[in-house]
Every structure is written in C-alpha cells, then in structure tokens.
C-alpha cells in the first residue's frame, strides 16, 4: 500500500523537504544557538532535491527559524521555539502512525488466528456429529 506524502499544517503548508530541513537545523543546533551550516550539509538531509534558499526563507517567514546571514552556500541559522515545537510534533505524529499500523497488524493477525482456530473447531465438531 502506498501512502500519499503528508503535508504538515501546523504553521500553514510545509512540505516534506521543508520539514526535513527544519529537522536538520534542529539537529545541528542542539543548544538552541546559532550554527553555521554549509549548503551541502543541508542538501544531504533532504528527501528530494530542492531550492534551499527558498526553503530557508519560507521557514523564516513562518518564524520557525532565524537566519542571521546567507552567503555563497553558507548559512548562519538557529531554530526558534516554534520550530522546535513543530519538529517535535512531526516526530510525535510519525511515532503515532507507526504505532497505529502496528496495532492494526496485531489485530489482523490475532483475528486470522482465532478465526482459523474457530473454523477448525467447528469442522471437528461436525465430524464428530456426522
């Protein structure tokens, strides 16, 4: 089963690349301060190729990051509290989705097992009666 790409709507539409970029920035700026990051480092974190400058300005417009400067593929950025909150929410949603799929799988397997067991019991009872 193929699931469509999910766009996060916590702070308006934020595509998968922007969410991955925000996660990379959050990961690089562990203490919450500014960090100088090269464009190649950010590009490696993206699921698809994209315009990093455009994505950074989009994140800055939504007040998820603060961009101090951007020069020749080098960026000085830090995540804002809203950016950290967004990233935590995305992680929580991913965890919940995995847990939900696991629960559905367990219910399906148990249902199949008990259904087969009940059918076998009924066949056995019918053989005894007939």
C-alpha positions as CSV (number, residue, x, y, z in Angstrom):
1,X,0.0,0.0,0.0
2,X,1.4,3.4,-1.0
3,X,0.6,6.3,1.3
4,X,0.5,9.9,-0.2
5,X,3.0,12.4,1.1
6,X,1.7,14.2,4.1
7,X,2.0,17.9,4.3
8,X,2.1,19.3,7.8
9,X,-0.3,22.1,8.5
10,X,0.9,23.2,12.0
11,X,2.2,26.5,10.6
12,X,0.5,26.5,7.2
13,X,1.5,24.3,4.4
14,X,5.0,22.9,5.0
15,X,6.2,20.3,2.5
16,X,8.3,17.3,3.3
17,X,11.6,19.0,2.2
18,X,11.0,22.0,4.4
19,X,10.1,19.7,7.3
20,X,13.3,17.7,6.7
21,X,15.3,20.9,6.5
22,X,13.9,22.1,9.8
23,X,14.7,18.8,11.4
24,X,18.3,19.1,10.2
25,X,18.6,22.6,11.6
26,X,17.1,21.5,14.9
27,X,19.6,18.6,15.0
28,X,22.6,20.8,14.2
29,X,21.6,23.5,16.7
30,X,21.4,21.3,19.8
31,X,21.9,24.1,22.3
32,X,19.4,26.4,20.5
33,X,22.1,28.9,19.5
34,X,23.2,30.0,16.0
35,X,25.1,27.5,13.9
36,X,27.0,28.0,10.7
37,X,25.9,25.3,8.2
38,X,27.1,24.6,4.7
39,X,24.6,24.1,1.9
40,X,25.9,20.6,1.1
41,X,25.2,19.5,4.6
42,X,21.6,20.7,4.4
43,X,21.2,19.2,0.9
44,X,22.1,15.7,2.3
45,X,19.2,15.8,4.7
46,X,16.5,16.5,2.0
47,X,14.5,13.6,0.7
48,X,14.3,15.3,-2.7
49,X,16.4,18.0,-4.4
50,X,15.1,21.5,-3.7
51,X,16.0,25.2,-3.6
52,X,17.5,25.5,-0.1
53,X,17.5,29.3,-0.1
54,X,13.7,29.4,-0.9
55,X,13.0,26.8,1.8
56,X,15.1,28.7,4.4
57,X,13.2,31.9,3.6
58,X,9.9,30.0,3.8
59,X,10.9,28.7,7.3
60,X,12.0,32.2,8.3
61,X,8.7,33.7,7.2
62,X,6.8,31.2,9.3
63,X,9.0,32.2,12.3
64,X,10.3,28.6,12.6
65,X,14.0,29.6,12.2
66,X,16.1,32.8,12.4
67,X,18.5,33.3,9.6
68,X,21.3,35.7,10.5
69,X,23.1,35.6,7.2
70,X,23.3,33.6,3.9
71,X,26.5,33.9,1.8
72,X,27.7,31.7,-1.0
73,X,26.2,28.5,0.3
74,X,27.0,29.2,4.0
75,X,24.1,29.9,6.4
76,X,24.1,31.1,10.0
77,X,20.8,29.9,11.4
78,X,19.1,28.9,14.6
79,X,15.7,27.3,15.3
80,X,13.0,29.3,17.0
81,X,10.9,27.8,19.8
82,X,8.0,27.4,17.3
83,X,10.4,25.5,15.0
84,X,11.4,23.1,17.8
85,X,7.7,22.6,18.7
86,X,6.9,21.9,15.1
87,X,9.7,19.3,14.8
88,X,8.6,17.6,18.0
89,X,5.0,17.4,16.7
90,X,6.1,15.9,13.4
91,X,8.1,13.3,15.3
92,X,5.2,12.5,17.6
93,X,2.9,12.1,14.5
94,X,5.3,9.7,12.9
95,X,5.5,7.7,16.1
96,X,1.7,7.6,16.4
97,X,1.4,6.5,12.8
98,X,3.9,3.6,13.3
99,X,2.1,2.5,16.5
100,X,-1.3,2.6,14.8
101,X,0.0,0.5,11.9
102,X,1.5,-2.0,14.4
103,X,-1.8,-2.2,16.3
104,X,-3.8,-2.9,13.1
105,X,-1.3,-5.6,12.1
106,X,-1.5,-7.3,15.5
107,X,-5.3,-7.2,15.4
108,X,-5.4,-8.7,11.9
109,X,-3.0,-11.5,12.8
110,X,-4.9,-12.4,16.0
111,X,-8.2,-12.2,14.2
112,X,-7.0,-14.5,11.5
113,X,-5.6,-16.9,14.1
114,X,-8.8,-17.1,16.2
115,X,-10.9,-17.3,13.0
116,X,-8.9,-20.3,11.7
117,X,-9.0,-21.9,15.2
118,X,-12.8,-21.5,15.5
119,X,-13.3,-22.9,12.0
120,X,-11.1,-25.9,12.8
121,X,-13.1,-26.5,16.0
122,X,-16.4,-26.3,14.1
123,X,-15.1,-28.8,11.4
124,X,-14.0,-31.1,14.2
125,X,-17.4,-30.9,15.9
126,X,-19.3,-31.5,12.7
127,X,-17.1,-34.6,12.0
128,X,-18.0,-36.0,15.5
129,X,-21.7,-35.3,15.0
130,X,-21.9,-36.8,11.5
